Amino acid sequence: MQKDKPFSQACENNKAPILEKLVELFKQPGTILEIGTGTGQHAVHFAAHLPHVVWQPTDHPQNAQLSRPWIDDAHLTNINPPIALEVLNGDWSSLPAIDGAFSANTAHIMAWEEVQAMFRGLAEALPKGAIFCLYGPFSYGGRHTSENNVRFDLSLRTQAPHMGIRDMEDLEALGEATGLKLEKDFGMPANNRLLVWRKS
């Protein structure tokens, strides 16, 4: 057991409610690509409870190995080693074949150009009918869903102008443009949502 593993309290808090949905969404065997694996807490938790899938962690090249302590300690045979993926300029064609995708708390951290690149990349990488699950806070018609999200959005934009909670109108337009259709929008704890996009 490695000491001083990276730790995200948010991952610890939301892993159980997210898994409740993923159990229903990722029923078939296959490889699931995770974009923005971070500490690896999600990867380990989901892979442990979805033994029929192979979990493929990825993250920005600067953070790609951050998840290794959690993954190595888990000793799970259905998690692949993490791969470095730069969504904007990376080589999506070099990724292994995938059957679904998942990403949590990335869209509000990425620049909008990176969000667009993520959708384009997944639209190419996913087979027809496959789903992409995107978790995080989102606004609707320019309105935030809670006062906490108003404050969170302001704090993000104060940290860096490129960050901020994304609006569903923009995301749905992006999905339509890239061949990813919004199929489900689940309410989640702490003012978050789980969006399910299907490759058309």
N, C-alpha and C positions, 0 to 999 in steps of 0.2 A: 504494500500500500504506500503510495507516494504521499509525502507530506506537502503542505502548502500548495495544493492544487488550486488553479484559478477557480473562482466561485462567483456566481451571479445569483443574488437573492431573487430577482425577477424570474429566472429560469426555474428556481426551486418552487416558487409560488404558482407558476402557471403550467408546469409540466403535466400535472394530473388532469386538469380540465381540457388541455389540448389533446392529451392521449385519449380521453373519452370520445372525442370526435374522430381522431385518426384511426381508431379501431374499426369504426364503421366505414371510413373512407378508403383505407388501404387494406382491403380484404384479400386481394389476390397476391400471390407470390410475385416478386419483382424487385428491382433496384430503385430505391428512392433517393434522389439527390437532395441534399440539404444545402441551401445557400446561406452563408453566414453562420457557421456552426458555433463560433465563439468558444466558450469554455468546454463544450462537449457534453454538458449535463443533459441537454435535450436528446442528443444522439444516443447516449447510453440508456436513458430511461425508455425512449421509444423503441430502440432495438431490442431491449430486454423483454418488452411486452408485445412486440410484433415479430416473433421468431421466424415467420414465413417470409419476411422481407429482408433484403440486404440494404443497410443504411450506408450511403456514400456522403461523408462530410466534405464540405468545401468551405473555404474562407479566403479573404483577401490575402495575397502573398505575405504581407507583414504579420498576419495572424493565423496563418494556415496550421501551424504546429501547436497553437495554444490548447487545442483539445486533446493532445496526445496523452497527458497524464490521466485524464478521466477514461479515455478509450483503452489505454494500456492496463489500467487497474481493473476494468470491467471483465476482461478476458472473454469477450463475446465473439463468436465466430461469424456473426452476421453484421459486423461493422468493418468496412474497409478503412485502410489508412486515409487520413485527410489529404485532400488535393488542394493546391493553390489555384484559385480562380479569381481573376480580375474581371468583373462583369462587363466593364466598359470596353476594354481593349483585349481581353483574354481570348484564347482559342477555344471556343465552345465545342468545336469538332473533335478536340482531343479528349473530351470526357468519355467515360464508358457509356455504353447504351443504358438508358434509364426508362423506367416505367411510370414514374411519378416524381413530384417535386414538393419540397416544403421549405418555407423560410419564415423565421420569426423575428419581429422587431428590427427589420432591416430597411423597409421602405422609407421610414422617417429619418434614418441616418444617412442613407445614400443621397447623392445629388439626384435631381429629377432625371438627368441624362442617364444616370446609372440604373434607375428604376426602369426607364425605357429599354435600356440594353438588356436588363434581366428578363423582361417580358419577351423581347425579340429572341434572345438566346434560348429561352425555354420553349418558345413556339417552334423553334427549329429542332430542338433536342427531344421533345416529347413526342411519342407516337400518337396518332389520332385516337381520340377518346380518353387519353390520360388526363389526370388532374394535377393541378398545382395549388397547394394550400398556403395561403399567405396570412400570417397572424400579426396583429398589432393594432394600434389606434388609428382610426380613420374619421374624417369629417364627411358631412353629407350636405351638398348644396352650399358649401362655404360655411357651414355651421358645425361647431364641435358638439360632441354628444354629452359633454359634462364640463363643469368648471375646472376640474382637475386637468382635463385635456387642453383647455384654454391655457392654463398655466404651463403645462408641459410643452405645448407648441411654442410658447413664447421663450421658454428656457432653451429649447433646441435652437431657435433662430438667433438667440443671443450668443450661443456658443459658436455657431457657424451659420452664415447666411444660406448655405445650400441645404441645410437640414430643415425638417418640419413635417408635421402630420399631413398626409396626402388626402386629397378629396376624392370621394367615390366617383364623381362625374368624370374627373380626369382619368382615373384608373379604368373605368368601364370603357371610355373612349380608346384608351391605349389597348385594352384587351381586344376590342373589336378590330382595331387596326392590325393587330398581330395574330389574330386567329385564336385568342383565348377568351372564351365566353364565361361571364360570371354565372355560376349555377346556384350557389348557396352563399348566404351571408349569416353566419351564426353569431349571436350575442355571446360574449365571454365575460368572465369576471374582470373587475378593475377597468371598466370602460374600454375594453378591447373587443376585437372582432376576429373571426376566422373566416376568411374569404376562400371560396372554392371555385377555381377556374378550370374549365375543361377545354382541351385542345379540339377545335372543330375541324 
